[in-house]
Amino acid sequence: MILQPLAPVDGALPGPVLTEIAALYATNHAFFELSGDFPDPGRITVEQVAAALADELSQDGAEVLLARSAGRLVGLAATLAHHPDPESGDPDPWIGLLLIDATAHREGHGRTVAALIEDRFRAAGRTGARLAVLDNNPRGLAFWQAQGYTALRRAADRERGRACTVLRKAL
């Protein structure tokens, strides 16, 4: 498995890659029903995905990573080098999203991508990683706890005020 940073070309994301990513998002309609990130999780468009990715990449220190196995896009992760609120005093990088092709769930891709992200953070000298899981996503919470993340606190997410649990793992 390899992780490739998603990089705009002349300020835009390449069309073929966007089509691949939109197909990946579309397989995860159950997650997007929980998150409410798209108006119709059963019909996610390339334009909506492009807007969501542009929003992710507009944040300082943000990176979107594409996970490929045997050339096939099997996952996507969005990370932040630091908490978006400089007043937070939070020293850790964040995993903002880990999305695995739903047709490939339970094949180990999520664990592998999470480990590769943690390796990237370690290589950058980071000593911990944080993330937030929506409270209405018990499968997501169980996944991250199985990866060694422990709950720090309950909070509301910055985008929509949704209830979530903030987790951390020492690296």
C-alpha positions as CSV (number, residue, x, y, z in Angstrom):
1,M,0.0,0.0,0.0
2,I,1.2,3.5,-0.8
3,L,0.0,6.9,0.3
4,Q,0.2,9.7,-2.2
5,P,-0.5,13.3,-1.3
6,L,-3.3,14.8,-3.4
7,A,-1.9,17.8,-5.2
8,P,-3.8,20.4,-7.2
9,V,-2.4,21.0,-10.7
10,D,-2.6,24.7,-11.7
11,G,-4.9,25.2,-8.7
12,A,-7.4,22.4,-9.7
13,L,-7.7,18.8,-8.8
14,P,-7.3,16.5,-11.8
15,G,-10.6,15.3,-13.2
16,P,-9.7,11.5,-13.4
17,V,-8.6,11.5,-9.8
18,L,-11.7,13.4,-8.7
19,T,-13.8,10.8,-10.4
20,E,-12.0,8.0,-8.5
21,I,-12.4,9.8,-5.2
22,A,-16.1,10.5,-5.9
23,A,-16.6,6.8,-6.5
24,L,-14.8,6.0,-3.2
25,Y,-17.1,8.5,-1.3
26,A,-20.2,7.0,-3.0
27,T,-19.4,3.6,-1.6
28,N,-19.6,5.1,2.0
29,H,-23.2,6.3,1.9
30,A,-23.8,4.8,5.4
31,F,-21.0,7.0,6.9
32,F,-22.3,10.1,5.1
33,E,-25.8,9.4,6.3
34,L,-24.3,9.6,9.9
35,S,-22.2,12.7,9.2
36,G,-24.6,14.7,7.2
37,D,-21.8,16.0,5.1
38,F,-23.7,15.7,1.8
39,P,-27.4,16.5,1.1
40,D,-28.1,13.1,-0.5
41,P,-25.6,10.5,0.7
42,G,-27.0,8.1,-1.9
43,R,-26.0,10.5,-4.7
44,I,-22.7,12.1,-4.1
45,T,-21.4,14.1,-7.1
46,V,-17.9,14.8,-8.3
47,E,-18.6,18.6,-7.8
48,Q,-19.6,18.0,-4.2
49,V,-16.4,16.0,-3.6
50,A,-14.3,18.6,-5.3
51,A,-15.8,21.3,-3.0
52,A,-15.2,19.1,0.1
53,L,-11.6,18.4,-0.8
54,A,-11.0,22.1,-1.6
55,D,-12.3,23.0,1.8
56,E,-10.1,20.4,3.4
57,L,-7.0,21.6,1.5
58,S,-7.7,25.3,2.3
59,Q,-6.8,24.7,6.0
60,D,-3.2,25.6,7.0
61,G,-1.2,22.4,7.4
62,A,-3.8,20.2,5.7
63,E,-3.0,17.2,3.6
64,V,-5.2,14.8,1.7
65,L,-3.6,11.4,1.2
66,L,-4.7,8.8,-1.4
67,A,-4.2,5.2,-0.4
68,R,-3.6,2.8,-3.3
69,S,-3.2,-0.9,-3.2
70,A,-2.1,-2.7,-6.5
71,G,-2.9,0.6,-8.2
72,R,-6.5,0.8,-7.0
73,L,-7.7,3.6,-4.8
74,V,-8.8,1.9,-1.6
75,G,-8.8,4.9,0.8
76,L,-8.4,8.5,1.5
77,A,-7.2,10.3,4.6
78,A,-7.2,14.0,5.5
79,T,-4.7,15.2,8.1
80,L,-3.9,18.5,9.8
81,A,-0.4,19.3,11.0
82,H,-1.9,21.0,14.1
83,H,-5.3,21.8,15.6
84,P,-7.0,24.5,13.5
85,D,-7.5,26.7,16.6
86,P,-4.1,28.1,17.5
87,E,-5.4,28.9,20.9
88,S,-6.1,25.3,21.7
89,G,-2.6,24.6,22.9
90,D,-2.9,21.2,21.3
91,P,0.6,20.0,20.1
92,D,-0.6,17.0,18.1
93,P,-1.4,16.5,14.4
94,W,-4.9,15.4,13.6
95,I,-6.5,12.8,11.4
96,G,-9.6,14.6,10.1
97,L,-11.0,11.8,8.0
98,L,-10.1,8.2,7.1
99,L,-12.3,6.8,4.4
100,I,-11.9,3.3,3.1
101,D,-13.8,1.9,0.0
102,A,-16.8,0.2,1.6
103,T,-16.5,-2.7,-0.8
104,A,-13.1,-3.4,0.7
105,H,-14.0,-3.0,4.4
106,R,-12.7,-5.7,6.7
107,E,-9.6,-6.4,4.5
108,G,-7.1,-4.5,6.7
109,H,-6.9,-1.4,4.6
110,G,-8.0,0.9,7.4
111,R,-5.5,-0.4,9.9
112,T,-2.7,-0.2,7.2
113,V,-3.6,3.4,6.3
114,A,-3.8,4.5,9.9
115,A,-0.4,2.9,10.6
116,L,1.1,4.7,7.5
117,I,-0.3,8.0,8.7
118,E,1.2,7.5,12.1
119,D,4.5,6.6,10.5
120,R,4.4,9.9,8.6
121,F,3.7,11.8,11.9
122,R,6.6,10.0,13.7
123,A,9.0,10.8,10.8
124,A,8.0,14.4,11.2
125,G,9.0,14.2,14.9
126,R,5.5,14.2,16.3
127,T,4.8,12.3,19.5
128,G,1.0,11.8,19.4
129,A,-2.0,12.0,17.0
130,R,-5.5,13.0,17.7
131,L,-8.9,12.6,16.0
132,A,-12.5,13.1,16.7
133,V,-15.2,10.5,16.1
134,L,-18.9,11.4,15.8
135,D,-20.9,10.0,18.7
136,N,-23.4,8.5,16.3
137,N,-20.6,6.4,14.8
138,P,-19.9,3.5,17.3
139,R,-18.2,1.4,14.6
140,G,-15.7,4.3,13.9
141,L,-15.1,4.6,17.7
142,A,-14.5,0.9,18.0
143,F,-12.1,0.9,15.0
144,W,-9.9,3.8,16.5
145,Q,-9.9,2.3,20.0
146,A,-8.7,-1.0,18.4
147,Q,-5.8,1.0,16.9
148,G,-4.7,2.1,20.4
149,Y,-6.5,5.5,20.6
150,T,-8.0,6.5,23.9
151,A,-10.8,8.9,24.6
152,L,-9.7,12.3,26.0
153,R,-12.9,14.2,26.1
154,R,-16.3,14.8,24.6
155,A,-16.7,17.9,22.4
156,A,-18.7,19.5,19.6
157,D,-17.1,19.4,16.2
158,R,-16.0,22.7,14.8
159,E,-17.9,22.5,11.5
160,R,-21.4,21.7,12.6
161,G,-21.4,21.4,16.4
162,R,-22.0,17.6,16.2
163,A,-21.3,15.6,19.4
164,C,-18.0,13.7,19.2
165,T,-15.3,12.1,21.2
166,V,-11.8,13.3,20.9
167,L,-9.2,10.5,21.0
168,R,-5.4,10.5,21.2
169,K,-2.6,8.0,20.7
170,A,1.0,8.4,21.8
171,L,3.3,7.7,18.9
